[in-house]
Amino acid sequence: MATIYELLGVFFVSFGLNLVPFASPSNLFIASNAALMVNSDPFTLGFLVALGSALAKGIHYMISFFVGKHLSEKRRQRLGVEGLKIKRWAFLLLFVAAATPVPDEPVVIPLGLMKYNPAKFFAAFFLGKLSITIVGAYLGIVSEGFLSSTIGQGALVIISIILTVVITVLLLKVDLGKIAQKILKRKITLPQ
């Protein structure tokens, strides 16, 4: 089993990587890499990665929450109106954003500016990350058992790190928001 220092390492690596706005790697890959390097159960690893991620994004959220106080009155009123429109869907929207590999900041920052409830923010974000990080940790454990006998543990860790970097770069280069908008526009403009 993992030592307390290894588990703390998983938490702090997740926290540190998620502090980087718009450029942190997918937490699925952070959890799967953690599973390759730390001998622990998938729930513990997923929980630690999700907690580190949620706390880091909570900092982004709180910064935007307090920056909102310095906006002009007109902008605050406009945000208040927009906030009322999406308030009903904010929890689900945040959960989905956290559970998918799309960047979180386009959802986190506006919700902070709109003064969305901090407890609801943390709960939705943490649960979304937890749902994907447990899967990632489990996939890391399964792939380690399957692949380590074939290519060796050291090579498996190196391949995993390289894949994480490549997929992160692809996610940064490809605007998933534009692709989603194009898909949604197609569905809306289709004849009925």
Residue pairs with C-beta under 8 A, 6 or more apart in sequence:
1 39
1 40
2 38
2 39
2 40
2 44
6 37
6 38
6 39
6 40
7 38
7 40
7 44
7 48
9 38
10 34
10 38
10 40
10 45
10 48
10 49
10 52
11 48
11 49
11 51
11 52
12 52
13 30
13 34
13 52
14 27
14 30
14 34
14 48
14 49
14 50
14 51
14 52
14 53
14 56
15 52
15 53
15 55
15 56
16 52
16 56
17 24
17 25
17 30
17 56
18 24
18 27
18 52
18 53
18 56
18 57
19 56
19 59
21 60
21 105
22 103
22 105
22 172
23 168
23 172
24 53
24 56
24 168
25 164
25 165
25 167
25 168
26 101
26 132
26 136
26 164
26 167
26 168
26 171
27 49
27 50
27 53
27 129
27 132
27 133
27 136
28 101
28 132
28 133
28 135
28 136
28 139
29 136
29 160
29 163
29 164
29 167
29 168
30 49
30 53
30 133
30 136
30 164
31 45
31 46
31 49
31 132
31 133
31 134
31 135
31 136
31 137
31 140
32 136
32 137
32 139
32 140
32 143
32 160
33 140
33 157
33 160
33 161
33 164
34 45
34 48
34 49
34 137
34 140
35 42
35 45
35 136
35 137
35 138
35 139
35 140
35 141
35 144
36 140
36 143
36 144
36 153
36 156
36 157
36 160
37 157
38 45
42 134
42 137
42 138
42 140
42 141
43 134
43 137
45 133
45 137
45 140
46 130
46 133
46 134
46 135
46 136
46 137
46 138
47 130
47 133
47 134
49 129
49 133
49 136
49 137
50 126
50 129
50 130
50 133
50 134
51 126
53 98
53 125
53 129
53 133
54 98
54 122
54 125
54 126
54 129
57 98
57 104
57 108
57 125
58 118
58 121
58 122
58 125
60 104
60 105
60 108
60 109
60 112
61 108
61 109
61 111
61 112
61 118
61 121
61 125
62 112
62 118
63 112
64 108
64 109
64 110
64 111
64 112
64 113
65 112
65 113
65 115
65 118
67 112
67 113
68 76
68 79
68 112
68 113
68 114
68 115
71 79
71 113
79 110
79 113
79 114
80 114
82 110
82 114
83 114
83 115
83 116
86 93
86 114
87 116
90 111
90 116
90 120
90 124
91 120
91 123
91 124
92 124
93 107
94 107
94 108
94 111
94 121
94 124
94 125
94 128
95 124
95 125
95 127
95 128
96 128
97 104
97 106
97 107
97 108
97 128
98 104
98 124
98 125
98 126
98 127
98 128
98 129
98 132
99 128
99 129
99 131
99 132
100 132
101 167
101 171
101 176
102 171
102 176
102 177
103 171
103 176
104 125
106 177
108 121
108 125
111 121
112 121
140 160
143 156
144 153
144 156
147 156
148 156
151 159
